[in-house]
């Protein structure tokens, strides 16, 4: 057989293969729709060729990393997305309250009302440059309480949407707050789509934009006086939760529900949410020990739920004694009741922290 004949045969085979592949591609949509119909899907729009899906630009949102200074409040209300998270059916705070009731006879605990737990999602937070996303997750936790427990906050927070936005939407709201003059020392920063860590000032600026009375407290502890400084921090948290109306229904219950919002609790490199505090009196009746009750974003919500349902292992995940406070500087952000308007709202643009030094 001559070389020319071999080449001609190969050409015929390749042409036939091309025809077959083309036919399969053309029939691909129909095959997909048929399979979808068998699985209960009837929408032809579910078919998107893989490459087209990967390259399709994000709708209703400018490219990541771009400036959002000119986006209006009304636009953000429409553009923001609701955060999708693991919702605990039996209410995580109710589960925690039940466990604390069984914890010890010599303790009294004070808790915030409803608080949803928002966990850091490695595939989402880290890939998009948010580290573990702890700062944003704690804002989401605090927001979940404000939306569910304070009617006046629900009317104004996130444009009255009634839901907790995702991190990208929170970034846009923070940039808009800066644009409007809230905590202007950060005005040149860009958060949306960038690797940015946040703390109490950013939390306060974001909430103040909506008129919420968010305040910041700094606890600066000298290394030689750590024990004394940590005692003052714990005492401040106890006074915070116990200083307002508490629900004592059911007699002398050892778990009390306060009207106070949870606390955004920050130190260098990480932040968590304080949802309450426990005081335990030792057997001699003289000394009282305290545990902060913490929601940690890095813990999976479902795992936390299982620990509380089974009343096993939750103490190590939620309780934090004073001996665990080893940083030289801690910051808290809390939210007083009511909505600021007029001159008071204008004054909220300047954030000055209450500094306690030891």
RONURO-926526 format. One record per residue (C-alpha): residue in one letter; residue number from 1; y, z, x; chain. Coordinates in steps of 0.2 Angstrom, whole numbers. Layout:
R   res     n       y       z       x   chain
R     a   NUM       Y       Z       X       A
...
***
This chain:
R   res     n       y       z       x   chain
R     x     1       0       0       0       A
R     x     2      17      -5       7       A
R     x     3      31       7      10       A
R     x     4      42      -2      -3       A
R     x     5      28       0     -16       A
R     x     6      27      19     -12       A
R     x     7      46      21     -14       A
R     x     8      46      12     -30       A
R     x     9      33      23     -37       A
R     x    10      42      39     -32       A
R     x    11      58      32     -40       A
R     x    12      49      29     -57       A
R     x    13      42      47     -56       A
R     x    14      59      55     -53       A
R     x    15      67      45     -67       A
R     x    16      54      51     -79       A
R     x    17      56      69     -73       A
R     x    18      75      67     -76       A
R     x    19      72      61     -93       A
R     x    20      61      75     -98       A
R     x    21      73      88     -91       A
R     x    22      87      80    -100       A
R     x    23      77      81    -116       A
R     x    24      73      99    -114       A
R     x    25      91     103    -111       A
R     x    26      97      94    -126       A
R     x    27      84     103    -136       A
R     x    28      87     120    -129       A
R     x    29     100     125    -142       A
R     x    30      88     121    -156       A
R     x    31      73     130    -148       A
R     x    32      84     145    -145       A
R     x    33      90     145    -163       A
R     x    34      72     144    -169       A
R     x    35      67     158    -159       A
R     x    36      82     168    -164       A
R     x    37      78     165    -182       A
R     x    38      60     171    -180       A
R     x    39      68     187    -173       A
R     x    40      80     189    -187       A
R     x    41      95     181    -179       A
R     x    42     104     167    -189       A
R     x    43     120     165    -180       A
R     x    44     121     149    -170       A
R     x    45     135     156    -160       A
R     x    46     123     167    -152       A
R     x    47     118     152    -141       A
R     x    48     129     152    -125       A
R     x    49     122     143    -110       A
R     x    50     120     156     -95       A
R     x    51     133     148     -84       A
R     x    52     146     146     -98       A
R     x    53     143     165    -103       A
R     x    54     146     170     -85       A
R     x    55     161     160     -82       A
R     x    56     169     163     -99       A
R     x    57     186     173     -96       A
R     x    58     189     190    -104       A
R     x    59     197     187    -121       A
R     x    60     212     197    -127       A
R     x    61     215     203    -110       A
R     x    62     224     197     -94       A
R     x    63     215     195     -78       A
R     x    64     210     212     -69       A
R     x    65     222     218     -56       A
R     x    66     237     209     -65       A
R     x    67     253     218     -70       A
R     x    68     254     224     -88       A
R     x    69     272     230     -87       A
R     x    70     277     218    -101       A
R     x    71     264     222    -113       A
R     x    72     271     230    -129       A
R     x    73     265     246    -137       A
R     x    74     259     235    -153       A
R     x    75     250     223    -142       A
R     x    76     240     237    -134       A
R     x    77     236     245    -150       A
R     x    78     228     228    -154       A
R     x    79     220     225    -137       A
R     x    80     213     242    -134       A
R     x    81     194     244    -135       A
R     x    82     184     259    -142       A
R     x    83     173     268    -129       A
R     x    84     155     266    -132       A
R     x    85     146     283    -128       A
R     x    86     131     293    -132       A
R     x    87     135     303    -147       A
R     x    88     126     319    -149       A
R     x    89     120     320    -167       A
R     x    90     119     339    -168       A
R     x    91     136     341    -160       A
R     x    92     136     346    -141       A
R     x    93     148     361    -144       A
R     x    94     137     367    -158       A
R     x    95     122     367    -147       A
R     x    96     131     376    -133       A
R     x    97     137     389    -146       A
R     x    98     119     392    -151       A
R     x    99     113     394    -133       A
R     x   100     128     406    -129       A
R     x   101     123     417    -144       A
R     x   102     106     419    -137       A
R     x   103     112     421    -119       A
R     x   104     115     440    -116       A
R     x   105     119     455    -127       A
R     x   106     133     460    -115       A
R     x   107     144     444    -116       A
R     x   108     158     437    -126       A
R     x   109     162     418    -125       A
R     x   110     177     408    -131       A
R     x   111     175     390    -134       A
R     x   112     186     375    -139       A
R     x   113     181     367    -156       A
R     x   114     173     349    -156       A
R     x   115     173     340    -139       A
R     x   116     162     325    -135       A
R     x   117     155     323    -118       A
R     x   118     158     306    -109       A
R     x   119     147     303     -94       A
R     x   120     151     293     -79       A
R     x   121     142     277     -79       A
R     x   122     138     271     -61       A
R     x   123     135     253     -66       A
R     x   124     152     252     -74       A
R     x   125     163     265     -66       A
R     x   126     159     262     -48       A
R     x   127     157     243     -49       A
R     x   128     175     242     -57       A
R     x   129     182     253     -44       A
R     x   130     184     269     -53       A
R     x   131     173     279     -42       A
R     x   132     163     291     -53       A
R     x   133     177     288     -66       A
R     x   134     178     307     -68       A
R     x   135     197     308     -71       A
R     x   136     197     295     -85       A
R     x   137     181     303     -92       A
R     x   138     190     320     -93       A
R     x   139     204     312    -102       A
R     x   140     192     304    -115       A
R     x   141     184     322    -117       A
R     x   142     201     329    -120       A
R     x   143     206     315    -132       A
R     x   144     190     317    -142       A
R     x   145     195     335    -146       A
R     x   146     213     331    -150       A
R     x   147     208     317    -162       A
R     x   148     195     328    -171       A
R     x   149     204     344    -171       A
R     x   150     223     341    -172       A
R     x   151     229     330    -187       A
R     x   152     246     328    -179       A
R     x   153     239     321    -163       A
R     x   154     227     309    -172       A
R     x   155     242     301    -180       A
R     x   156     251     296    -164       A
R     x   157     238     296    -151       A
R     x   158     233     278    -145       A
R     x   159     244     271    -159       A
R     x   160     235     280    -173       A
R     x   161     219     270    -169       A
R     x   162     208     286    -172       A
R     x   163     196     283    -158       A
R     x   164     194     286    -139       A
R     x   165     198     270    -129       A
R     x   166     188     264    -115       A
R     x   167     195     266     -97       A
R     x   168     203     249     -95       A
R     x   169     213     253    -111       A
R     x   170     218     270    -104       A
R     x   171     224     262     -89       A
R     x   172     235     250     -99       A
R     x   173     242     265    -109       A
R     x   174     246     274     -93       A
R     x   175     255     259     -85       A
R     x   176     265     258    -101       A
R     x   177     270     277    -100       A
R     x   178     276     274     -83       A
R     x   179     286     259     -89       A
R     x   180     294     269    -102       A
R     x   181     300     282     -89       A
R     x   182     286     296     -90       A
R     x   183     283     302     -72       A
R     x   184     293     288     -64       A
R     x   185     288     293     -46       A
R     x   186     272     283     -50       A
R     x   187     280     268     -58       A
R     x   188     276     255     -44       A
R     x   189     257     259     -45       A
R     x   190     245     247     -53       A
R     x   191     230     255     -62       A
R     x   192     222     241     -73       A
R     x   193     207     234     -64       A
R     x   194     211     243     -48       A
R     x   195     202     256     -38       A
R     x   196     213     271     -42       A
R     x   197     209     290     -43       A
R     x   198     219     300     -56       A
R     x   199     223     319     -58       A
R     x   200     233     330     -69       A
R     x   201     250     322     -68       A
R     x   202     242     305     -74       A
R     x   203     234     314     -88       A
R     x   204     250     323     -93       A
R     x   205     260     307     -92       A
R     x   206     248     297    -103       A
R     x   207     248     311    -116       A
R     x   208     266     314    -116       A
R     x   209     270     296    -119       A
R     x   210     263     299    -137       A
R     x   211     273     315    -139       A
R     x   212     260     328    -134       A
R     x   213     266     343    -125       A
R     x   214     255     341    -110       A
R     x   215     258     353     -96       A
R     x   216     252     355     -78       A
R     x   217     248     372     -68       A
R     x   218     244     372     -50       A
R     x   219     234     386     -42       A
R     x   220     237     386     -23       A
R     x   221     226     398     -14       A
R     x   222     228     404       4       A
R     x   223     211     405      13       A
R     x   224     214     423      17       A
R     x   225     216     427      -2       A
R     x   226     203     416     -10       A
R     x   227     195     430     -20       A
R     x   228     211     436     -27       A
R     x   229     217     419     -31       A
R     x   230     201     414     -40       A
R     x   231     202     430     -50       A
R     x   232     219     425     -56       A
R     x   233     214     407     -60       A
R     x   234     199     414     -70       A
R     x   235     210     427     -79       A
R     x   236     223     413     -83       A
R     x   237     209     403     -91       A
R     x   238     203     418    -101       A
R     x   239     221     422    -107       A
R     x   240     223     403    -112       A
R     x   241     208     403    -123       A
R     x   242     210     420    -131       A
R     x   243     229     419    -133       A
R     x   244     229     410    -149       A
R     x   245     220     411    -166       A
R     x   246     201     412    -164       A
R     x   247     188     411    -177       A
R     x   248     179     427    -179       A
R     x   249     169     423    -195       A
R     x   250     152     431    -196       A
R     x   251     158     449    -190       A
R     x   252     157     453    -171       A
R     x   253     150     437    -165       A
R     x   254     148     435    -147       A
R     x   255     154     417    -147       A
R     x   256     172     414    -154       A
R     x   257     179     397    -157       A
R     x   258     197     395    -152       A
R     x   259     210     383    -158       A
R     x   260     214     379    -140       A
R     x   261     211     362    -133       A
R     x   262     199     360    -118       A
R     x   263     207     360    -100       A
R     x   264     208     345     -88       A
R     x   265     202     354     -72       A
R     x   266     205     345     -55       A
R     x   267     203     348     -37       A
R     x   268     204     336     -22       A
R     x   269     191     322     -25       A
R     x   270     184     327     -42       A
R     x   271     189     334     -60       A
R     x   272     179     341     -74       A
R     x   273     183     348     -92       A
R     x   274     183     367     -96       A
R     x   275     177     369    -114       A
R     x   276     177     388    -114       A
R     x   277     175     404    -104       A
R     x   278     162     418    -105       A
R     x   279     164     436    -100       A
R     x   280     149     447     -96       A
R     x   281     150     466     -93       A
R     x   282     138     473     -81       A
R     x   283     126     487     -85       A
R     x   284     138     500     -78       A
R     x   285     151     495     -91       A
R     x   286     165     495     -78       A
R     x   287     165     477     -70       A
R     x   288     167     461     -80       A
R     x   289     161     445     -73       A
R     x   290     167     428     -79       A
R     x   291     160     410     -80       A
R     x   292     170     395     -84       A
R     x   293     160     383     -96       A
R     x   294     161     366     -89       A
R     x   295     157     348     -95       A
R     x   296     153     338     -80       A
R     x   297     156     319     -81       A
R     x   298     142     316     -68       A
R     x   299     129     324     -79       A
R     x   300     120     312     -92       A
R     x   301     125     317    -109       A
R     x   302     107     315    -116       A
R     x   303     100     326    -102       A
R     x   304     113     339    -106       A
R     x   305     108     338    -125       A
R     x   306      90     341    -121       A
R     x   307      94     356    -110       A
R     x   308     104     364    -124       A
R     x   309      91     360    -138       A
R     x   310      77     368    -128       A
R     x   311      88     382    -121       A
R     x   312      82     378    -104       A
R     x   313      92     374     -88       A
R     x   314     109     372     -96       A
R     x   315     117     387     -87       A
R     x   316     116     378     -71       A
R     x   317     124     363     -78       A
R     x   318     138     371     -88       A
R     x   319     142     389     -81       A
R     x   320     153     390     -66       A
R     x   321     157     408     -58       A
R     x   322     171     412     -48       A
R     x   323     160     411     -32       A
R     x   324     159     392     -35       A
R     x   325     178     390     -33       A
R     x   326     180     386     -15       A
R     x   327     194     373     -14       A
R     x   328     212     378      -8       A
R     x   329     221     370     -23       A
R     x   330     216     368     -41       A
R     x   331     226     360     -55       A
R     x   332     225     362     -74       A
R     x   333     232     351     -88       A
R     x   334     233     358    -105       A
R     x   335     241     353    -122       A
R     x   336     251     364    -133       A
R     x   337     251     361    -152       A
R     x   338     264     350    -160       A
R     x   339     272     333    -157       A
R     x   340     288     331    -147       A
R     x   341     302     320    -154       A
R     x   342     320     316    -149       A
R     x   343     328     326    -135       A
R     x   344     312     335    -132       A
R     x   345     302     319    -130       A
R     x   346     315     313    -118       A
R     x   347     313     329    -108       A
R     x   348     294     327    -107       A
R     x   349     297     311     -95       A
R     x   350     300     323     -81       A
R     x   351     284     332     -76       A
R     x   352     286     348     -66       A
R     x   353     271     359     -64       A
R     x   354     269     378     -65       A
R     x   355     265     383     -47       A
R     x   356     255     399     -44       A
R     x   357     253     403     -25       A
R     x   358     242     417     -17       A
***
